Structures are given as C-alpha cells and as structure tokens.
Amino acid sequence: MTFIKLESVSLEYPLYNTESTSIKHHLLRMATGGRIAINSRKNTVVRALTNINLDIRSGDRIGIVGHNGAGKSTLLRCITGIYQPTSGTIKRQGSIAPLIEIGAGMEPELSGYDNIKRLLRLQNITDNESQSLTQSIAEFSELQDFLSLPIRTYSSGMLMRLMFSVSTVSTPDILVMDEFFSVGDDSFRNRAESKLTEHINNSSILIFASHNMELLKKFCNSFVRLECGTIDISDL
C-alpha cells in the first residue's frame, strides 16, 4: 500500500553571527518564511517547518499552497528525503519521483549521459534497467549530441529538459512536483504537459506545490496551506 506519513516533523536552520541587527532578522524572516527562535542548545535558528503532521494515502492529490517562502519547497524536500527533519519522523511506502528543482542531484562536470545514470540510480533503478531507459530519455529530451557534454555547458532550459525526461521516464507510486516545470519553449512545454498529465493520472499519490490555483483545482482533491512553516488542511 502506497502512503506517506509525517509525524511532528520540524526542520531548523542554524544562524551564525547572530549579533546582527533586528533589521537583518526581519529580512531573514521575509526571505525564508520561517521564524527566528532559540533552540534547546541556546543557538539561534530559523524554524522552517514546525510540527508538521500529514497522513497521505493512495488516491490523494495534495495541492500545497502558500506565499513565497512559506515553506513549500522545504516540505517537498523533506517528503522526498533530500532534507532530513530536525525532529519527527517521515515514513514512506512506494517508489517516489521528485520534480522539484532544476539540477537537483546532478553533477556539473559529468556528461548528460552520466547524469542520467546518476539520477536513475537515485530512483533505485538498476544499471541494467537504466540502459534500456536511456534511449527513451535521449529521444524525449531532444538533446542529442549535447548528452555527451558536461552539463555545466547546458542552459537552464536544457537542464530542465534533461531532468524532466529522466524523472518521467517511468511512473512512480508517489509524484512530488513543483511548478517550475511550467517553463520552457512552446514545443517542449506542450509535450511535457501531455506527458505530465499522463504521469499524474497513473501515480497513486500526487503532491503538487504551486501558485496556480487553476492547475491545483484541476489535479488536486485537497490543499495543504503553509504559513511560516505550519499547515492548515482544508478540502477543495
């Protein structure tokens, strides 16, 4: 059975040189969406997430909303295992694919082909399986000879093509998605939206962070609203 369960999950970032002024603290709050606090070790921290409890099951399509800096991306990174919470537990059952940021998990000095192998390995896809999937990824991305070059030579659009193509080459049980994949040229965007819709429909769980309420209402059946790293859940 596919599920994700977060129990009392909190995440803190330490702040150094805290002799800074109250104005700097105010700017940090604006930039991070978290709360300035003192932890149990008397260190100054930003509380990016505070006591998050979520029980997500098969069939759930969760739309995550909130202002910039409210904690949406931090929550997605915790759910996918990119970040480890400071406290609390996260339990997952089922394969998971993150579509959350350009270049996540990539090595700039490696070629496109080597990064394909790396990203597939992070999805727990074996080397034998990745060999059969690489051709599909190359064809969908249309990067052709560029895949032999280090990805530090790629534009942001090329990186987006590569990561999207890798992340959608097989359908996961759990799809975790940020809205940055709405960017790109018209030709690729149309193919990507078609593939992504198929991907969403075939996944057991969708977790989608976006400012686009039209898309959220199209794909999701409930909201998680974040405010300064805390949540409010309401049905659509």
N, C-alpha and C positions, 0 to 999 in steps of 0.2 A: 504493500500500500504506500502510495506517494504522500509525503507530508513534510512540513517544516514547522518546528515548534520552538519559539523563543520564550525563555522564562527569565524574567527580571534582568534583561540584558542592558548593560550600561557600558559606555565607552568614554574614556577620558584621555585628553591630550595634555601632557605636561607643558607648562610655560616656564621659560627660563628668563633670567634678568628681570624679575618681577618688580624691580624698583621703578619700573616705568610708570608714567603718569596715569591718572584716571581717564584722560582723553584717549591714550593708547588702548586702555582696557575697553573703552567704549567702542573704538574702531575694531578691535578684535571680536567683540560680540557681534558687530554688524557683519563682519566678514565670515564668521564661522557659523552663526546661528546658535551657538552653544551658550552656556552660562559659565561665567568666571566663578570658581569656587576654590576652597581649600580642602584637600583630601585628608585621609586619616594620617598620612605621614607629614602633614603640615606643608605640602607642596601646593603651589598654585597651578590649577588645571582648568582646561575648558571641558565642560561636560557636554560632549557632542550628542550622546544618547543617554537617556535616563529611564531605567526601569521599563524597558520595552517588553510587552507580553503579546505574542501572536501565536495563534494555532491555525495553520493554513493546510487545507486538505484538498484531495483530488476534486477537480471541478471548480475550485476557487480561482477567480480572476481579480487580483487585487490591484487597484489603482492607488499609487502613492502621490499625494499632493502636498503642497506647502510652498512658501516663498523661497527664493534663492537663499541658501544657507540654513534652511530649516532642519537639515539632517537626512535628506532623501538619499543622496549618493552614499553617505556613510552607512545608512541602514542596508542599502543594496550590497555594499562591500562586505558587511558583516554576514548577511544571509548567504553570500556565495563563498565565504571563507577567505576572502582577500584580507580582511581585518579580523583580528581576534578580539572579542569583547574584554573589557577590563574586569567585568563581573557578570554573572549569569551564565546560562547555557543555551546553545543552539543545537537542536537535533534535526537531522535531515534523513529522508529516505527517498531514494530515486536519483537518477542522473540529473545534473544541473548544468546549464549553459548560461554564462553571463554575457550580455550585450550592453556593457555599461560605460566603456570609455575607449577612445582610440588609443591603441598602443599598449593596453594593459597586458602584461605577461610577455611582451615582445622584447627582443634584444636588438638594439640598433645596428650592431656590427654584423649580425647574421643576415644571410640572404632571405628572400621571401620564402623559398622552399624550406630552409632550415627552421624558420619561424613557424611555418605550417606544421612541421613535425613537432615543434615545441608546444604549440597551442593545442594540438590534438592529444599530446601526451598529458597535458594539464586537464583534459577532459576524460582521462583514463581510457583513451583509445590506444590500442596496441600498435606497435610498429607495422605489423602485417596489415592491419586494418587501415592504417594511415596511408600506406602505399596505394591502396585501391581508391582512397578518397581524394588524394592529392590532385589527380587529374580533373575531377569534378570541381574542385576548388579553383584550380587554374582557369578552367573554362568559364566559370561563373564570374570570376573577378575580372577577366579580360586583361590581366596584367602581362601575360605572355613573357617576353624576354626579361622584363623587369624583375621577375621572380628569382632570377639568378644574381641580382644585385643586392647589396646591403640595404636594409630598409631605411637606414638614415638618409638615403638618397630619395626617398619617396615624399611626395606631397601629402598633406593631411587627407585629401580625398582618396589617394591611393592606399593609404593605411586603412581608411575606413572600408574600402572595397575588400581589402585582404582580410581584415578581422571579421567583417560581416560574412564573407564567403566561408571562412573557417567555422565560425560559430553556428552557421545554419546548415552545414553540410549533412548533419543528422539531427533528428528531432529529439530533444531531451524530455525527460519527465517534467522538469521544472525549468521554465524560461524566465530569466531575470533581465529586465530591459530598461535602459534609459532612453531618453528621447533624442540623443544626439544622432541616431541613425536616420533621422529625417533629412539630414544634409546630404549633398551630393548632386551630381549633374542629373538632368532630367531622365536620360536614358537608363542610367543605373538605378535611379530612385524608383522608377516605375517597376523594374524587375525586382528590386529589393522589397518594395511594398507588397507585391504579389507573393513573393517567397515568404515574407514575414507573416503575412496573414495565414498562409498555409501552416507555418510553423506554430503560430499561436493556437490555431484550431486543433492541432494534433498534440499539443502539450497538455499534460494533466493539470499543471498549475502555471499561472502567469502572474508575475509581479512586475508592474509597469509604472515607472516614475515619469511624470510628465506635467507640463503646464497646460497642455492642450486638452481641455475638457471634452471636446468633441470626440477625440480619439479615446479618451478614458471611458466615456459613456458607450462607445462602440464596442470596446473589447472587454470591459471590466464589469463585474457584478457587485463590487463593494469598494469602499475607499478606506485608506489609512491616511488621515490628515496629520502632518507633523508640524509642530510649533515648538521651536527651541529644543528639539531633540526628544520631545514627548509626543504621544499619539492620542488621537481621538478617532474611533471607528464608527462609521455610520453606513447604512445601506444606501444604495443609489435610489 
